[in-house]
Amino acid sequence: MNSEDLQKYLLPVLALAFFGWKFWQTKKMKAELPKHLNKGAIIVDVRTPGEFQAGHNPASINIPLGSLPARIKELDKTKPIILCCASGGRSGMAVGTLKEHGFTDVINAGPWRNTLS
């Protein structure tokens, strides 16, 4: 295989690998969700109030990402915290914020629909 062939196939192979990894991560998280909920996990949706009202897991609470540092005392450090948003980006940032504040059992569920049974 020459370098032209490699360049032609590299991007599709990388894209396939990325989406395969994302699919596997989602399946793994969904399989582990009941275990975390049985341990008393709290689902925190970090989207805006408008996004939250448009659709959310009924068991979740809404703490927008920008409000998280000010409202962090509302969360129990002894319970698992499952974070979600629209795509996983904001919930990923929220994971970092919670870990900086001493939370240890923090899960990025990605899109809020991943938290539905």
N, C-alpha and C positions, 0 to 999 in steps of 0.2 A: 504494500500500500504506500503510495507516494504522499507527499505533504498536501497536495490538492485534495485528494480523497479524504485525508484525515480532517482537513478543514471543513469539508462538505458535511461530514457526519458528526463532527465533534459537538456542535451546538444542539442538534436534535437528541443526541445521546445524553448530554448534560441536562437538557430539559426533562427528558424522560426520567432520569435518575432523580432529579429534584422533586418532580411530582410524585414519583413512587415513594420517595422518602416522606413527603408531606402526607400522603395517603396512609402510610404505615404509622406515622406519628399520631394521626387522628384516630385510627383504629385502636391503637395502644391506649391512648388517653381515654377514649370512650369505654374501653373494657375495664379500666382502673377506676372510673368515676364512681361506681357504686361502693367500692371499698373505701374511698375517701369520704363519701357521704355518710356511710355507716359509722365513720370515726367522728362525725359531727362537723364535716366541712361546711364552710360558708362559701357560697357562690357570689362573687362580686363582679358586676358588669360595669366596666369603666367607660362606657360610651356616654354621650351627652344625654340629658334627660329626654330630649326629643327622640333620639334614636331608641332609647330604652322604652319609651311609651309606644313606639311603632311596633315593637315586638321584643319579648324577652322570656327567659325562663321564669315561671311564676315563683320559684323558690329563691331567685336571686335578689340581691339588693343593688341599688344603683349608687355608686360613688364615682362620679366622673374623674378621669385621670388627673385633671388639673386641681381637683379638690382633695385628692387622696392624702397628700401630706398633712393637710389641716384636719382631716377626719380619721386619721390612722388609729386614734385611740378608740374608735368604735369597733375595731376588730380585735379578736381574741388571739393572742400569739400562741396559745396552746392548741388551737384547732387548725386543721388544714384550711388553706385559703385557695379557692379555685377562681382564677381570674379569666374573664372573657371580654370580648369587644366585637367589632365587626369582622376583623380579619386575623387578629392575633398580634398586630403591631403594638397597639396601645397596651394590651394586656401583658405583652412582653416587657414594656417599659415599667408597668406597674409591678411586675415581679422584682425588678431591680430596686424599685423604691421600697417595697416591703422588706426585702432582704437587707437593705441598708439600715432599716429600723429594727432589725433583730428577729424578723419572722424567718422561720426555717422550713416549714412545710408549705411551700407555695407552688402552685401548678398553673401553667399557662394553658388554658383549654382552647385558646385560639378563638374562632368565631363562636358567638353565643349559642348558636344552634347546636354546637357540639355538646352542650351541657344538657340537651333534651334527651330523654330516654328513647 
